[in-house]
């Protein structure tokens, strides 16, 4: 085909046009879903604005604020409880309790909790018997915690999580004020920055997935939440028979209940820096791979619409790289016969690749800043190299896990 005096092969024209079309689709995707609004501080800014409460006393009734039951399921988490439990017990919120469910621990979890209970009246403890043998004992642990809750609002986190501030409960409860219909509030659970390649992978993957599910929920399409930072009403949980529809699944105590029952009208998101929780990332590839298999094992049980929406972006990504390879190979081939034309083809492929990389870097950087990460690039030390490598490799890891699943473990 001749365009402006240039003879352009149809294959090259089609490949470049398809890449441009995919780029526009992904631009729409990132601008619509991978973006977060600025969230203002929810906690009262002065002591005069806050409801009065007496130190660590457990207030069971108040006309000013809603009571919250913070539930933590813990199995052999004694070291983490020693390090992080005090950050939950020292929250600046007048009416709340902390319920730790000991899920058949074989370490000194009970002794650690007994020591905390001597100093913190807000702390309560219940347990799952060691002889309990079900697919997901964590769902049983959470259910026992929910049944023991004194309050109608439930806030969930893990034993290895530390709230970003003493106003964490205030911030998450602010989500219920976004609409009278709100039943579910989604928060973000980040990982501490550490050394090594694995830490970079985990932090990049967590940021990308967090931006995805939070932005999707803001666009009225909630499909998952994370148990490190999730809240919902007790009445809403019980009205859907709790976890009973998928007790046979080892995972899914957080994402499946949101995927199946949360709607755009009943779901809110909170993304202010004070609303985050922080956790240590896995330290070995084996631990991370097990965690990833566990999370992906329930994805086939997502609703059809959710699976279609989740599949659209990685499929467009695969098409993008396939087209890029075609253009690069074609351009390299022409370098031996028509240097100028080959250079134009390679330049077109390079320009499109650079535009997409720049787009992703800007969007993720802005979103990370709004979550309260460092203004110097992506907080977790995510470089342009990370954006390229994990953009290609992580979807391949997911595909491998989905194609070659292993036998489901019996404990979480």
matplotlib code that plots the C-alpha trace (Angstrom):
import matplotlib.pyplot as plt

x = [0.0, 1.3, 0.8, 2.4, 4.8, 5.8, 5.1, 4.0, 3.3, -0.2, 1.1, 3.0, 0.1, -2.3, 0.1, 0.8, -2.9, -3.8, -1.2, -2.6, -6.1, -4.9, -3.1, -6.3, -8.2, -5.6, -5.6, -9.3, -8.8, -6.1, -7.8, -11.2, -10.1, -6.4, -6.9, -7.8, -9.4, -7.9, -9.5, -9.7, -8.8, -11.9, -10.8, -11.9, -9.0, -9.3, -10.0, -13.2, -14.7, -14.1, -16.7, -15.5, -14.2, -12.3, -8.9, -9.0, -12.4, -14.6, -17.6, -20.6, -23.0, -22.6, -24.9, -22.0, -20.2, -20.9, -19.3, -16.9, -15.7, -12.2, -11.7, -8.4, -8.0, -4.6, -2.9, 0.6, 1.0, 2.5, 5.5, 3.3, 0.8, 3.6, 4.8, 1.5, -1.5, -0.8, -1.3, -4.9, -5.5, -4.3, -6.5, -8.0, -11.6, -14.1, -16.2, -14.5, -13.3, -10.6, -11.5, -8.6, -9.7, -7.1, -7.4, -5.9, -2.5, 0.3, 2.7, 2.3, -0.4, -2.7, 0.0, 0.6, -3.1, -3.4, -0.6, -2.3, -5.6, -4.2, -3.5, -6.1, -9.8, -10.8, -9.2, -11.3, -10.3, -12.1, -10.8, -11.3, -10.7, -7.5, -9.5, -11.6, -11.0, -12.6, -11.3, -11.0, -10.6, -10.1, -13.7, -14.8, -12.5, -13.9, -17.5, -16.9, -15.4, -18.4, -20.8, -19.0, -18.9, -20.8, -21.2, -23.0, -20.0, -17.1, -13.6, -11.1, -7.3, -4.6, -2.3, 0.7, -0.9, -0.1, -2.5, -0.9, -2.1, -4.0, -7.0, -7.3, -10.7, -12.0, -10.9, -12.5, -15.7, -15.9, -16.6, -20.0, -20.9, -20.4, -24.0, -26.9, -26.9, -23.2, -22.8, -19.1, -16.0, -12.8, -9.4, -5.9, -3.3, 0.3, 3.6, 6.7, 9.6, 12.4, 15.4, 15.6, 13.8, 10.9, 10.0, 9.9, 7.6, 5.2, 5.0, 4.5, 1.8, 0.0, -0.1, -1.3, -4.1, -5.0, -5.5, -7.5, -10.0, -10.4, -10.9, -13.3, -15.4, -15.4, -16.8, -19.6, -18.1, -16.7, -15.2, -12.9, -11.5, -8.5, -8.8, -6.0, -8.3, -12.0, -15.2, -18.8, -22.0, -22.8, -26.4, -25.2, -22.9, -25.7, -28.3, -26.2, -25.6, -22.0, -19.4, -21.6, -22.0, -18.3, -17.1, -15.6, -13.0, -9.8, -9.6, -12.2, -13.0, -12.5, -12.8, -15.6, -18.0, -17.4, -17.6, -20.9, -22.8, -21.4, -22.9, -21.9, -24.6, -23.6, -19.8, -17.5, -13.7, -11.4, -7.9, -6.5, -3.0, -4.2, -6.6, -3.9, -2.6, 1.0, 2.4, 5.7, 5.9, 6.8, 10.5, 10.8, 9.5, 7.9, 5.8, 4.8, 4.0, 1.8, 0.0, -0.5, -1.9, -4.3, -5.6, -6.0, -7.7, -11.0, -10.9, -12.9, -15.7, -16.0, -19.1, -19.0, -19.1, -16.1, -14.1, -14.7, -13.7, -10.6, -9.6, -9.9, -6.9, -4.3, -5.6, -5.1, -1.7, -0.8, -2.1, 0.0, 3.3, 2.5, 2.0, 5.1, 7.2, 5.7, 6.6, 10.1, 10.8, 9.5, 11.5, 14.7, 14.2, 13.8, 17.1, 19.0, 17.0, 15.6, 17.3, 15.1, 11.8, 13.1, 14.1, 10.6, 8.9, 11.2, 10.8, 7.0, 7.1, 9.5, 7.4, 4.2, 6.0, 7.5, 4.1, 2.5, 5.3, 5.1, 1.3, 1.5, 4.3, 2.4, -0.9, 0.7, 2.9, 0.0, -2.1, 0.7, 1.1, -2.6, -2.2, 0.4, 3.5, 6.8, 6.7, 10.0, 8.7, 6.7, 7.2, 8.1, 11.2, 9.3, 11.5, 10.7, 12.4, 9.9, 7.0, 8.3, 9.3, 6.4, 3.9, 5.0, 6.0, 3.2, 0.4, 2.4, 2.7, -1.0, -1.7, 0.7, -1.1, -4.5, -3.5, -1.6, -3.3, -2.2, -4.1, -5.8, -4.3, -6.5, -5.2, -4.8]
y = [0.0, 3.4, 6.2, 9.7, 8.2, 5.4, 1.8, 0.2, -3.5, -4.4, -6.6, -3.8, -1.4, -3.8, -4.6, -0.9, -0.1, -3.0, -1.9, 1.7, 0.3, -1.8, 1.2, 3.2, 0.4, 0.2, 3.9, 3.7, 0.9, 2.6, 6.0, 4.5, 1.8, 2.2, 5.6, 6.7, 9.9, 12.0, 11.0, 13.5, 12.7, 11.3, 11.5, 14.6, 17.0, 18.4, 16.9, 19.1, 17.4, 13.9, 12.0, 11.8, 8.5, 7.3, 6.0, 2.2, 1.6, -0.4, 1.9, -0.2, 2.6, 6.0, 8.3, 9.9, 7.1, 3.6, 0.7, -1.5, -5.1, -5.6, -9.3, -11.0, -14.7, -16.0, -19.4, -19.7, -15.9, -15.3, -13.2, -11.1, -10.5, -9.4, -6.9, -5.6, -6.2, -3.1, -0.9, -2.2, -1.8, 1.8, 3.2, 6.6, 5.6, 5.7, 2.6, -0.6, -4.0, -6.3, -10.0, -12.4, -15.8, -18.4, -20.9, -24.0, -22.5, -24.7, -22.0, -19.6, -17.5, -18.0, -16.8, -13.7, -12.9, -13.5, -11.0, -8.3, -8.8, -7.8, -4.4, -3.8, -4.2, -3.9, -7.2, -10.4, -13.9, -16.9, -20.0, -22.8, -26.2, -27.9, -31.0, -29.0, -30.5, -28.5, -27.2, -23.6, -23.2, -19.5, -19.1, -20.9, -18.7, -15.6, -16.8, -17.5, -14.0, -12.5, -14.3, -13.1, -9.5, -7.0, -4.4, -4.3, -3.0, -5.5, -4.6, -7.3, -7.4, -10.0, -10.7, -9.5, -6.2, -2.7, 0.1, 3.1, 5.4, 5.5, 6.8, 3.7, 2.7, 6.3, 6.2, 2.8, 3.7, 6.9, 4.6, 3.8, 7.5, 7.7, 6.4, 5.2, 2.0, 1.1, -2.4, -3.0, -0.9, -1.9, -0.7, -1.2, -3.5, -2.7, -4.5, -3.1, -2.3, -4.8, -6.1, -8.5, -9.3, -11.1, -8.1, -6.0, -8.5, -8.7, -4.9, -4.3, -7.0, -5.8, -2.2, -3.1, -5.4, -2.9, -0.1, -2.5, -3.7, -0.4, 1.6, -1.0, -0.7, 3.1, 2.5, 0.4, -3.0, -4.4, -7.9, -8.5, -7.3, -8.2, -9.6, -7.4, -4.3, -5.0, -3.9, -4.8, -4.8, -7.9, -7.9, -8.0, -11.0, -12.9, -12.1, -13.9, -16.9, -15.9, -18.2, -21.2, -21.1, -21.8, -23.5, -26.1, -23.6, -23.3, -19.5, -16.9, -15.6, -12.0, -11.9, -14.4, -12.8, -9.4, -10.9, -12.7, -10.3, -6.7, -4.3, -0.9, 0.7, -1.1, -0.9, 2.0, 2.5, 4.3, 5.1, 7.9, 7.3, 6.8, 4.0, 1.6, -1.4, -2.6, -6.1, -7.9, -9.6, -13.3, -13.9, -17.0, -17.8, -21.0, -19.1, -16.5, -19.2, -21.0, -17.8, -17.0, -20.5, -20.1, -16.8, -17.8, -21.1, -19.3, -17.1, -19.7, -19.2, -15.5, -14.4, -14.7, -11.0, -10.5, -13.1, -11.5, -8.0, -9.4, -11.3, -8.4, -6.5, -9.3, -10.6, -7.2, -7.1, -10.5, -9.2, -6.0, -7.8, -10.3, -7.4, -5.7, -8.8, -9.0, -5.4, -5.7, -8.9, -7.4, -4.2, -6.2, -8.2, -5.2, -3.7, -5.9, -5.0, -1.5, 0.2, 3.3, 1.3, -1.1, 1.8, 3.3, 0.0, -0.4, 3.2, 2.8, -0.3, 1.5, 4.6, 2.7, 0.6, 3.8, 5.5, 2.6, 2.4, 6.1, 5.9, 3.1, 4.8, 8.1, 6.5, 4.1, 6.9, 9.3, 6.6, 5.5, 9.1, 9.4, 6.3, 8.1, 6.5, 8.4, 11.2, 9.9, 7.5, 4.5, 4.1, 0.4, 1.1, 0.1, 1.1, 1.2, -2.2, -3.5, -2.1, -4.0, -7.3, -7.9, -6.7, -9.7, -12.3, -12.1, -12.9, -15.9, -17.0, -16.7, -18.7, -21.5, -21.7, -21.8, -24.5, -26.6, -26.4, -28.5, -30.4, -27.9, -27.7, -28.3, -25.4, -21.7]
z = [0.0, -1.0, 1.6, 1.0, -1.6, 0.8, 0.1, 3.3, 3.7, 4.8, 7.6, 9.1, 8.8, 10.4, 13.2, 14.0, 13.8, 16.1, 18.6, 18.6, 19.1, 22.1, 23.5, 23.4, 25.1, 27.8, 28.2, 28.8, 31.2, 33.3, 33.4, 34.3, 36.7, 37.8, 39.4, 42.9, 44.1, 46.9, 50.2, 53.0, 56.6, 58.3, 61.9, 63.8, 63.7, 67.2, 70.6, 70.9, 67.8, 69.1, 71.2, 74.8, 76.1, 79.1, 78.1, 77.4, 78.9, 76.5, 75.7, 74.7, 74.1, 72.5, 70.6, 68.8, 67.0, 65.9, 67.7, 65.8, 66.3, 64.9, 64.2, 63.8, 63.0, 64.2, 63.8, 65.3, 65.1, 68.6, 67.3, 65.0, 67.8, 70.1, 67.4, 66.0, 68.3, 70.4, 67.3, 67.1, 70.8, 70.9, 68.2, 68.7, 68.4, 71.3, 70.9, 69.6, 70.7, 69.4, 69.0, 68.3, 67.3, 68.1, 65.3, 66.9, 67.5, 68.6, 69.8, 72.7, 71.1, 74.1, 76.6, 74.5, 74.4, 78.2, 78.8, 76.5, 78.2, 81.5, 80.2, 77.5, 78.5, 74.8, 73.9, 73.8, 72.8, 71.4, 69.7, 67.1, 68.6, 67.4, 66.4, 63.9, 60.4, 57.7, 54.4, 55.6, 59.3, 58.8, 57.7, 60.8, 62.9, 61.4, 61.8, 65.5, 65.8, 64.1, 66.3, 69.3, 68.1, 70.3, 67.6, 64.2, 62.3, 61.6, 60.6, 59.6, 59.5, 60.0, 62.9, 60.9, 60.0, 61.4, 60.8, 59.1, 62.0, 65.2, 63.1, 61.0, 62.5, 62.0, 58.4, 57.5, 59.3, 57.2, 54.3, 55.7, 55.6, 51.8, 51.2, 53.4, 51.4, 52.1, 53.6, 52.5, 52.8, 50.9, 52.1, 50.9, 52.5, 51.6, 52.3, 54.0, 51.8, 52.1, 50.2, 47.3, 44.1, 45.8, 47.9, 44.7, 43.0, 45.9, 46.3, 42.6, 42.4, 45.5, 44.3, 40.8, 42.1, 44.8, 42.3, 40.1, 42.7, 44.5, 41.2, 39.9, 43.0, 42.6, 39.1, 40.7, 39.8, 43.0, 42.6, 45.6, 48.8, 51.0, 54.5, 55.7, 55.4, 54.9, 56.7, 56.5, 58.5, 60.6, 59.3, 55.7, 56.4, 58.2, 55.5, 52.9, 55.2, 55.8, 54.3, 54.0, 50.2, 49.7, 52.8, 50.5, 49.3, 51.2, 50.5, 49.6, 53.1, 51.7, 47.9, 47.3, 49.7, 48.0, 44.5, 45.1, 47.3, 47.1, 44.6, 43.3, 45.4, 48.6, 48.3, 49.3, 49.2, 51.5, 50.2, 52.5, 53.8, 57.4, 56.3, 55.1, 56.8, 56.5, 56.6, 56.1, 52.7, 52.3, 52.5, 50.3, 46.8, 48.1, 50.7, 48.1, 45.5, 48.0, 48.9, 45.3, 44.5, 47.5, 46.3, 42.6, 43.6, 44.1, 41.0, 38.9, 41.4, 40.6, 38.7, 34.9, 34.5, 36.9, 35.1, 31.8, 33.1, 34.8, 31.7, 29.3, 30.5, 30.6, 27.2, 25.7, 27.3, 25.6, 22.3, 22.7, 23.2, 20.4, 18.0, 19.3, 18.6, 15.1, 14.3, 15.8, 13.9, 10.7, 11.2, 11.9, 8.8, 6.6, 7.9, 5.6, 2.4, 3.1, 6.0, 6.0, 6.0, 8.6, 10.8, 10.5, 11.5, 14.5, 15.4, 15.3, 17.6, 20.0, 20.1, 21.0, 23.6, 25.2, 25.2, 27.1, 29.5, 30.2, 30.6, 33.2, 35.1, 35.4, 36.4, 39.0, 40.3, 40.9, 42.4, 44.8, 45.9, 46.7, 48.9, 50.8, 49.3, 48.9, 46.3, 44.8, 42.3, 43.4, 47.1, 47.0, 44.8, 41.6, 38.7, 35.0, 34.8, 37.3, 35.2, 32.2, 33.8, 36.1, 33.5, 31.4, 33.9, 36.6, 34.2, 33.0, 36.6, 37.1, 33.9, 35.1, 38.4, 36.9, 34.3, 36.8, 40.1, 43.0, 45.7, 48.0, 51.5, 54.5, 56.6, 55.8]

ax = plt.figure().add_subplot(projection="3d")
ax.plot(x, y, z, "-o")
ax.set_aspect("equal")
plt.show()
